[in-house]
Amino acid sequence: MQRLKERWGISSNFQLIIIFFVFAITGSSSVYVAKPFLNLIGLQQSNFPDAWWGSTLYWILRILLIFPFYQVLLVIYGWLFGQFNFFWAFEKKMLKRIGLGFLL
């Protein structure tokens, strides 16, 4: 844990627990929040063919649409729990690594 705290520039174990908690609730809630949006745009699994590629396409699209919700919620929850600076830096670094740094 000490190495992780040094790498992330974290000073206390409590701060580390908060960061882990934010990551946990962000993952769960991004899927939960995305579900009504997916229904709104007509992306239900029943709208895809019954062939094997239909369900594969559905899950690929669903994951791609959940990704932006995760990014936004990560920063929002980070702000709510007093860790905005950490999560904003984390977000910028992650987006740059996947080639989306121009969005910042």
C-alpha positions as CSV (number, residue, x, y, z in Angstrom):
1,M,0.0,0.0,0.0
2,Q,2.9,2.4,0.7
3,R,4.1,2.1,-2.9
4,L,0.6,2.9,-4.2
5,K,0.3,5.9,-1.8
6,E,3.7,7.2,-3.1
7,R,2.8,6.7,-6.7
8,W,-0.5,8.5,-6.4
9,G,0.9,11.2,-4.1
10,I,-1.5,10.3,-1.2
11,S,-0.6,11.2,2.3
12,S,-2.9,9.0,4.5
13,N,-4.6,5.7,4.6
14,F,-8.0,7.4,5.0
15,Q,-7.5,9.2,1.7
16,L,-6.6,5.9,0.0
17,I,-9.8,4.4,1.4
18,I,-11.9,7.3,0.1
19,I,-10.3,6.9,-3.4
20,F,-11.0,3.2,-3.5
21,F,-14.6,3.9,-2.4
22,V,-15.1,6.4,-5.1
23,F,-13.8,4.0,-7.7
24,A,-16.2,1.3,-6.4
25,I,-19.3,3.4,-6.4
26,T,-18.4,5.0,-9.8
27,G,-18.3,1.6,-11.5
28,S,-21.6,0.5,-10.1
29,S,-23.4,3.7,-10.6
30,S,-22.2,4.3,-14.2
31,V,-23.9,1.1,-15.2
32,Y,-27.0,2.0,-13.2
33,V,-27.2,5.5,-14.6
34,A,-26.6,4.3,-18.2
35,K,-29.4,1.8,-18.2
36,P,-32.2,4.4,-18.5
37,F,-30.2,6.3,-21.2
38,L,-29.7,3.1,-23.2
39,N,-33.5,2.4,-23.0
40,L,-34.2,5.9,-24.1
41,I,-32.1,5.6,-27.2
42,G,-33.6,2.2,-28.0
43,L,-30.7,0.1,-27.2
44,Q,-32.4,-2.9,-25.6
45,Q,-31.1,-6.4,-26.2
46,S,-34.4,-7.4,-27.7
47,N,-33.8,-5.0,-30.6
48,F,-30.8,-7.0,-31.8
49,P,-30.9,-10.2,-33.8
50,D,-30.9,-13.6,-32.1
51,A,-27.7,-14.6,-33.9
52,W,-24.5,-14.8,-31.8
53,W,-23.2,-11.5,-33.2
54,G,-26.4,-9.7,-32.1
55,S,-25.7,-10.1,-28.4
56,T,-22.0,-9.5,-29.0
57,L,-22.7,-6.2,-30.8
58,Y,-25.2,-5.2,-28.0
59,W,-22.6,-5.7,-25.3
60,I,-19.9,-3.9,-27.2
61,L,-22.2,-0.9,-27.8
62,R,-23.3,-0.9,-24.2
63,I,-19.8,-0.9,-22.9
64,L,-18.8,1.9,-25.2
65,L,-21.8,4.0,-24.1
66,I,-21.1,3.4,-20.4
67,F,-17.5,4.7,-20.7
68,P,-18.5,8.4,-20.9
69,F,-20.8,8.1,-18.0
70,Y,-18.0,6.5,-15.9
71,Q,-15.6,9.4,-16.8
72,V,-18.1,12.1,-15.7
73,L,-19.2,10.3,-12.6
74,L,-15.6,9.7,-11.5
75,V,-14.9,13.4,-11.3
76,I,-18.3,14.2,-9.8
77,Y,-17.9,11.6,-7.0
78,G,-14.3,12.7,-6.5
79,W,-15.5,16.2,-6.0
80,L,-18.3,15.1,-3.6
81,F,-15.8,13.2,-1.5
82,G,-13.2,16.0,-1.4
83,Q,-10.8,14.3,-3.8
84,F,-11.4,16.4,-6.9
85,N,-7.8,17.2,-7.6
86,F,-6.7,13.6,-7.5
87,F,-9.5,12.4,-9.8
88,W,-9.2,15.3,-12.2
89,A,-5.4,14.6,-12.6
90,F,-6.3,10.9,-12.9
91,E,-8.9,11.6,-15.6
92,K,-6.5,13.8,-17.6
93,K,-3.8,11.2,-17.5
94,M,-6.2,8.4,-18.5
95,L,-7.7,10.3,-21.4
96,K,-4.2,11.2,-22.7
97,R,-3.1,7.6,-22.6
98,I,-6.1,6.4,-24.7
99,G,-5.6,9.2,-27.2
100,L,-8.5,11.4,-26.1
101,G,-6.5,14.1,-24.5
102,F,-7.8,16.6,-27.0
103,L,-11.1,16.5,-25.1
104,L,-9.7,18.3,-22.1
